């Protein structure tokens, strides 16, 4: 799997109204037309609430 960069992830999460759950992030990315690599990366995130884009980026960088 190619590693998606945080900018690409955030583009696919445009319009997210934080705080959101992991599943809401996945659903929004899918609605925004995210590719399989982005969706797979989001699936690997911990199942918790995310309070903003920085929280998502921090977890993505650990994945």
N, C-alpha and C positions, 0 to 999 in steps of 0.2 A: 504494500500500500504506500502510495506517495504521501509524504508528510505535508499537510495543509498548513499554510502559514496563518498567523493570527489575523492578518488583514483579510484574507480570504474568508476565514470563519466569520468575522464581523460583517462582511458584505452579505453573507448568507443569513445573518441574523437581523438584518435591517427591519426596523419597525417593532422590535421586541419591547414590550412594556414591562420593565423590571419592577419588582422581583418576579422571577419565574422558576418553574421546576425544570429539571432535566428534560422531561417529556415535552414540555412547552417549547423548549429550545429546539428539540428535534422536529416537532411539528411545524414550527415557524420556518426553520431551515428548509424543510421539505416543501412548504408552501412557496418559498422564495426560489425554488428550483435548484437547491444544493445538489452537488454531485455525490456519488456514493462514498468518495473518500472523506468528505466533510461529515456526512451522516454517520459513517463508521466511527469517526473520531468522537463525535458527540455522544454516540452510544456508549463509549468507554468512560465518559465522565462519571464522577460519583453522583448518586441519586440524592440530590439535595436542592435547596433553593439557591439561586444565584441572584445577587443584589445589583449586578451591573456588568457591563462588558469587561471590566478589569478582572472580575472574579472568574468569568468564563475563560479569558485569556490565560490567567494564572493556572487554571486546571488543564487547559489544552497544552500548555508548555510542559506539564508533568507527564502527559500521556505518551 
